[in-house]
Amino acid sequence: MGARRSTPLSDAVDRKSYIVGLGRKDLAAKLGMSDSQLSLYLTGRCRPTIAITERLAEILEMDPRAVRELALKKAM
């Protein structure tokens, strides 16, 4: 398995997921998607919809606007 591609969104989601005690598979299940689909959003290969960013923010107790802004930032 290769290394995960780090993006501002993936870094923030990983930090918040750890705090609330969710792994990526658990987070994907709560979002109603596969972990591979979640990975596409977190790595910047697909842009999440507003509805997805709002649900992600709700689950992780984040500001929806901040999640959308992170989704637009380029990978480092």
Backbone hydrogen bonds, N-H to C=O, Kabsch-Sander energy under -0.5 kcal/mol:
donor,donor_aa,acceptor,acceptor_aa,energy
6,S,4,R,-0.5
9,L,70,L,-0.6
10,S,42,L,-0.8
11,D,7,T,-2.7
12,A,8,P,-2.0
13,V,9,L,-2.8
14,D,10,S,-2.7
15,R,11,D,-2.1
16,K,12,A,-2.6
17,S,13,V,-2.9
18,Y,14,D,-1.9
19,I,15,R,-1.9
20,V,16,K,-2.3
21,G,17,S,-0.9
21,G,18,Y,-0.5
22,L,17,S,-3.0
27,L,23,G,-2.6
28,A,24,R,-2.8
29,A,25,K,-2.2
30,K,26,D,-2.3
31,L,27,L,-1.7
32,G,28,A,-0.7
32,G,29,A,-0.9
33,M,28,A,-2.5
38,L,34,S,-2.1
39,S,35,D,-2.0
40,L,36,S,-1.6
41,Y,37,Q,-1.6
42,L,38,L,-2.7
43,T,39,S,-2.3
44,G,41,Y,-0.9
45,R,40,L,-1.4
46,C,40,L,-1.9
53,T,49,T,-2.4
54,E,50,I,-2.4
55,R,51,A,-2.2
56,L,52,I,-2.9
57,A,53,T,-2.4
58,E,54,E,-2.1
59,I,55,R,-2.6
60,L,56,L,-2.3
61,E,57,A,-0.7
61,E,58,E,-0.7
62,M,57,A,-2.8
67,V,63,D,-2.0
68,R,64,P,-2.3
69,E,65,R,-2.4
70,L,66,A,-2.4
71,A,67,V,-2.1
72,L,68,R,-1.0
72,L,69,E,-0.5
73,K,69,E,-0.8
73,K,70,L,-0.7
76,M,6,S,-1.0
